[in-house]
Amino acid sequence: KYSGPISLYAGNRGPLARQNISFRNQPNSFCGPCMNLAFLPYLCRLKFIPLATKFSKETYLYWYELMLLLRRFEEKTGQLYGMQKIRGFCHLYIGQEAVAAGCMTATNPDDKFITAYRDHALAIAKGVSAKSCMAELYGKATGCSKGKGGSMHFFGVKENFFGGHGIVGAQIGTGAGLAFAERYRGTKNVVLCFFGDGAARQGMLHETFNMAMLWDLPVVFICENNHYAMGTSVARTSKTLDIYKLADAYEMPGDSVDGMSPEDVHNAILRAANRAREKGGPTLLEIKTYRYKGHSMSDPQKYRTKEELEEYKQKDPIEHVLRVLKDQYKIADADIEVINERVKKEVDDSVSFAEESPWPDDSELLKDVYVQEDYPFITD
């Protein structure tokens, strides 16, 4: 019976060591089959790379526990926000958990993640502790950004999580910069750069795409398309409804991915990441997902119907993975309950930690603003 936590990484053998995956009869090289093809509009060349056809019980157990932790953390965050324990801007990830789960099993610990301000879940998935994340939401000194960033500015350098950015689209350029650093250092690491469908209209995206393709940077651009940006549908703001087609202008591989399926996310990320590792350059993935809550805690959500919301809830990724565990792998209810209780305890412990943590000292106010510690132009 399963009773302990799932270990995400199997030594340093890479993501394929984490699950029992069988491949179709394809050429051995991940990138070879697609590298010599002419540019094909609206067709991702990565489709010629082999796909996983089976995932192990351990992979599904990991996905279930991770997604449940992200869901329960965000639900508790919303509750505490209503109690005014958490203040300011706050954007929840509820409904989008399959994106984080699939990305984690398709990448290595040294790969970098960077995202916008809906950042709680990706930070926790990458390894930033729930305790330090909750403390940051409280504005406490023990938070992952020392209580100075709040909801929109989580950070974890040792976990290779680089934010948490409040300026729409700004992280797209920074993500390419992280990828340039990896190429400059000669590593095999890849950068996953997340942004929303609203940010796809920013000029930063086009400038960055051009430069990333010109330099073959090891970056996977991920548009988490939850359809409504801050509250306006893609159809009302863009002539191009399929955002992945924006890659065509730069001869960048692009594809649309089912963001409610951790399997599909894993497959798409694995293809793109391996292509980048072999110096094949960037990829744009439009991962179509759905947020069950508003854009932020103040969003009345009048732009969508209750029927549409319920339709997407029928595709809930946590329920999907749970069905696979029970039906295919015959995991007992008692074992699922062990996971549920462990997740509940982790979230409860994070709240207790945040409640008991100290506020930042006044002396911290002007620290971490300038790299130069004796910067001469700071005055009282």
Protein Blocks (a to p, Z undefined) as FASTA:
>chain_A
ZZbdcdfbgcjnojklmpccddddddfblklmmmmpccdehiafklmpccdfbdcfklmm
mmmmmmmmmmmmmmmmmmmmmnomagcjdddfehjlmmmmmmmmmpcfklccdddfblml
mmmmnopafklmmmmmnopakbmnlopnommlgccfknopggjifbghklmmmmmmmmmm
mmmnopabdcdddddfklmmpfklmmmmmmmmmnopacddddddehlmnopafklmofbl
blmlmmmmnopacddddfkbmklmmmmmmmmmmmmmnonopaddddddddfbdfblmlgo
lmbcfklmmmmmmmomklmmmmmmmmmnopafklmmmmmmmmmmmmmmmmmmmmmpccdd
fklmmgokbmblmlckbcZZ
